[in-house]
Amino acid sequence: MKQRTKSAAKKRIRKTGSGKLMMVGAAKNHLLSSKSKTTRQKKAGGVFVAKGHAKALKSVI
């Protein structure tokens, strides 16, 4: 049987054009009014998945 894609992983992780994996960083959903403007701007983009985790995650996407 083929391995199924993990639904949780496909909702949270996306593959870039170069093949790297990106995800949304932490502390981005609520209580944003207490965080500084620069912190909110830095969190606006995604973060790359660490190389150690990327190999395992590519098999579930």
C-alpha positions in Angstrom: 0.0 0.0 0.0 1.1 3.6 -0.6 1.9 5.8 2.3 -0.8 8.3 3.0 -0.1 12.0 3.5 -0.5 13.1 7.1 -3.4 15.6 7.2 -1.8 17.5 10.1 1.5 18.0 8.2 -0.1 19.1 4.9 -2.1 21.8 6.8 1.0 23.2 8.5 4.0 22.7 6.2 4.5 23.7 2.6 7.3 23.0 0.1 9.0 26.0 -1.5 10.1 26.1 -5.2 13.6 25.1 -4.3 12.4 22.1 -2.3 12.8 23.4 1.2 10.1 23.1 3.8 8.4 26.1 5.4 6.0 26.4 8.2 4.4 29.2 10.2 6.4 30.1 13.3 5.1 30.0 16.9 3.5 32.9 18.8 1.5 34.2 15.8 -2.2 33.6 16.6 -3.4 35.6 19.6 -2.2 38.1 22.2 -0.5 40.1 19.5 -1.4 43.5 21.0 1.2 42.9 23.8 4.0 42.2 21.3 6.1 44.9 19.6 5.6 45.9 16.0 9.0 44.6 15.0 8.2 41.2 16.6 4.9 40.9 14.7 6.6 41.9 11.4 9.4 39.3 11.9 6.7 36.6 12.5 4.7 37.6 9.4 6.7 35.4 7.1 7.3 31.7 7.6 10.3 29.9 9.0 12.3 27.2 7.4 12.2 23.7 8.9 15.5 22.6 10.4 17.5 20.3 8.3 17.4 17.5 10.9 13.6 17.5 10.8 13.2 18.1 7.1 14.2 14.6 6.1 11.6 13.0 8.3 8.9 15.5 7.3 9.4 15.0 3.6 8.2 11.4 3.9 4.9 12.4 5.4 4.0 15.3 3.0 
